Amino acid sequence: MADKDSLISQELVRSLFEYRGGKLFNKVRRGNAAIGEEACALDAKGYKRTKINRQSFFVHRLIFLMHHGYMPKFIDHIDCDRTNNNIENLREATHNQNNHNRKISTRNKSGVKGVSWCNRPPSWKAQCTVDYRQYHLGYFAKLEDAEAAVRKFRSEHHAQFARQI
């Protein structure tokens, strides 16, 4: 069975929707949705979705297809805002690159991405991941030093996908 993304084309998306300011608006009446109405609903994870032929699609994927003519496997929201689907905020990425651009975890207690407190030895532990491999950057007496080590490593290895906060 074909992947549902491969069943739609740029022409189909352009015939159904108009793009304005990061949003898709209906060009034709679709179900209960009127012409000119924004074509989206928020899902449980905060992404905008819409339906084509009873199949649900992420709006950001349709916008990318509409502008670039193809739909990559992964699309990254540069600012990490799942509702900001401006084409300037969307870029093709690998799964790994998409993970590099994640926001800081809500479970993080240090306030610095990649830095955690370690009781033995009592110090700040700095670590970072590249290509699914965890790199230990060292133990530091000061949080600022651990943060500097993580920022430097991330800038060198994650390039434009480096999200520091």
N, C-alpha and C positions, 0 to 999 in steps of 0.2 A: 504494500500500500504506500502511496506517495505521501511525503511530508506535506502537511496542510499549507505551509508557507509556499511550496512550489506550485500550488494550485491556483494562486492568484498572480496577477501581472500588474505592472505599472499602469497599463492602459485601463484595466478594470478599476483599480483604485482611483485613478484620475477621473473616470466616468462617474464614480459614486460620490466622491468627496472633493471639497475645495479646501485647500490649506490656507489658513490665515493665522499668523502670529502664534505658531506652535499648536494650533488646534485644527481638527478636521470638522467640517460642516457638511451636512447632507446636501448633495446636488439633486437627488431624487428622493421621493417618498419611500421609506423603508420601514415596513411594519407600522408601528405607532409613531415613528419619528417623522417629523415634518421637514420639508425642504427648508434649508437655512438653519436648522437646529444643530447644535454641536453633537457630534456622533461619539459619545463616550459614556462610560460608567466606570467608577472606581472599583477596583477589585480589593480583596482583603489585604493585599500587600501594598496598596497605594498606587498601583499602576492604572493608567487609563486603558480601557479595552472597548472594542466595538465588534459587531458581528457582520460577517459577510457570508451569505448562504448558510446561515445558522451555525457557522463556525466562529468562535471567538478569537480575536487578534489583538495584540498589543498595539495601541495607537502609535507609539514611537516607531515600531517596526514598519507600519504602513507609511508613515511620513518619510522614513528613510528610503523605502522602496519608491515612493512617489518622486523623490528628488534625485536619487542615484540610479534607479533602474534595476537594482538588485537588492536582495535581502541577505545580509551576512548572518552567520550563526549567532554572533553576539554583537550587541550595540550598547555602548557605554553612554550614560548621561554624565557629561563632564562635570557638572555641578552637584551631582548625586541627588538632585531633586527629581523624583520619579514622575512628577506631574509637569515638569518643564520640558516640553517636547518641541521647542524651537529647533529647527534644523541645525542651527549653529551650535547647539548644545549636544548634538548626537554625533557619535563617531564609531566607526567600526573598531572592534577590539577582539582580542582572543579572550578566552575564559580567564586566563591568568592575568592579563592586563585589566580586565574588568574588576577582578578581585583587588588589584593594587589600588584602584581608585575608590575603594570602599570608605565609608565614614568610620570614625572611631566607634568601637563597640560600646554599647550602653553599659556593659559589665566592666569596662575599663575603670580602674580606680585611681590611676596615676594622672589621668588627664592628658597623657601623651600616647599616641599610637605606637605600639611596639615596645613600650616600657612598662615593667611591673615590679612590684616590691618583692624581694627575695629575703627570707629570714636567715638563711644560711648560705653564704655569709650575709650579714645584714647590710643590704645595698640594693641599688636599683639595677635591674637586669634589663639589658637592651637586646632585642632580637628582631629579625625581619625575614620575610620569605621571598624567595626568588625561584621561579620554575618549580613550585611545590616543595622546595627544600628550605628548611628552617636554618637560618644563620644566626649563631650566637655572637653578639658584638661585644660582650663584656659585661662586667659588673662595675658600677660607678657609685661613689659616695654621694654625689650630687645629682639630683634629678635633671638639672640643666645639662650636665655632661652626657648623661644617657640619651637625652633628647637630641643633642647635637650629633651624637654618633648615629642614631637612627635616621635623622634627617639627611645626613651626608650619604649614608648607605642607600637610602631610598632614592635620593636625587640621582645617584650614579647608576643604579640598577633598574629603576622603574621609569626613568626618562619622563616623557610628558604625562604618564599615568600616575606619577607620584602624588599621592594625596597625603599631606603632612598632618592634617587635623581630621 
